[in-house]
Amino acid sequence: MIAVRAVGTWLPDTRETLADALADGRIGEAEAQRSGYVSVPVAGPELPGPVLAAHAARRVLDAAGADPARIGTLLHAWTTYQGHDLWSPPHFVADRVGTRAALPVGVRQLSNGGAAALELAAGRLALDPGSTVLVTTGDRFCPPGFDRWRSDRGLVHADAGTAMLLAADPAPGDPWLVRGVASASAPELEGMHRGDDPFGTARQEQGPTIDLARTKKAFFARHSREAFTATASDRAREVVTTALRRAGVDPARVRYLALPRVGQLAFEIYQPVFAGITPAEVVDLGGRTGHLGAGDLLANLADLHPMLAPGEVAAVFNGGGGYSWTAVVAERTA
């Protein structure tokens, strides 16, 4: 078990609505219906991913009453371009928030980055129980490199920073106790984000704007969609049941099971799987945020907190390209 000192999300004030995107042709009718989104937060050029992460980190450190100088490790995860080519975003975040004694480490697991960082933090705390670990994520999906409405069909990407402060031992006022974590992967699916493209020597050699519909089309020309769904369902079942077992939690105790914020498709694939594991209400909390890159799991924990009473349990399921999946079982403690 590990304690969550604080967890939070930082969203920019500007928003774009699905209705406006549909009206001006940035998204099609069928994709709009399948997305399940209402609106998404959008950052300007003054808010690149690492700056969004730093904003979230400051909010979390303030909420926990934590001294940044005493943080032992900073794990920063991201999905899309962070603003410079050969550069370390984790060190930027550490400098910006004052965690200059921390070891900054990057976690590159695409949309499962925040979840993977949480699990890595648990291992770090096992080695150094007296330490604390700050997990951050930050993504800004913007042209020309990324079209939030079209780069991944049916999935709308949004701009946000998230953060979580973790410790080995619980303290009064902690919002969560993470009771169990489990992950699994299917590396044979990495080609969904590569397609038939040759390996490049520089950014954007495959085109100025990322087009995941193209790479997925190439992948599914050689592999069946049914096989992908079967693999994803199997790994989802594995990580949720394993996390529950490690947590020592009866599946009947789980009040909510939150999905990654990737729209209706995730609900269609995973809800039947989880219905066979737990009577928990399966929820998608992304209707007014869209997909937050590496930050979905942390944002879900933040948003689940007011939905539970102290002592109640929630599970959070997440996944990301490559592919990897993670499940977290957490108990609200305050």
Secondary structure, DSSP 8 states (H G I E B T S, - for coil): -EEEEEEEEE--S-EEEHHHHHHTTSS-HHHHHHH--SEEE---TT--HHHHHHHHHHHHHHHHT--GGG--EEEEE-SS--S-SS--HHHHHHHHHT-TTSEEEEE--GGGHHHHHHHHHHHHHHH-TT-EEEEEEEE---TTT--TTTSSTT--B--EEEEEEEESS--TT-SEEEEEEEEEE-GGGGGGGTTT----SSTTTT-SS--HHHHHHHHHTTS-HHHHHHHHHHHHHHHHHHHHHHHT--GGGEEEEE--SS-HHHHHHHHHHHHTT---EEE---TTT-B-GGGHHHHHHHHHGGGS-TT-EEEEEEEETTTEEEEEEEEE--
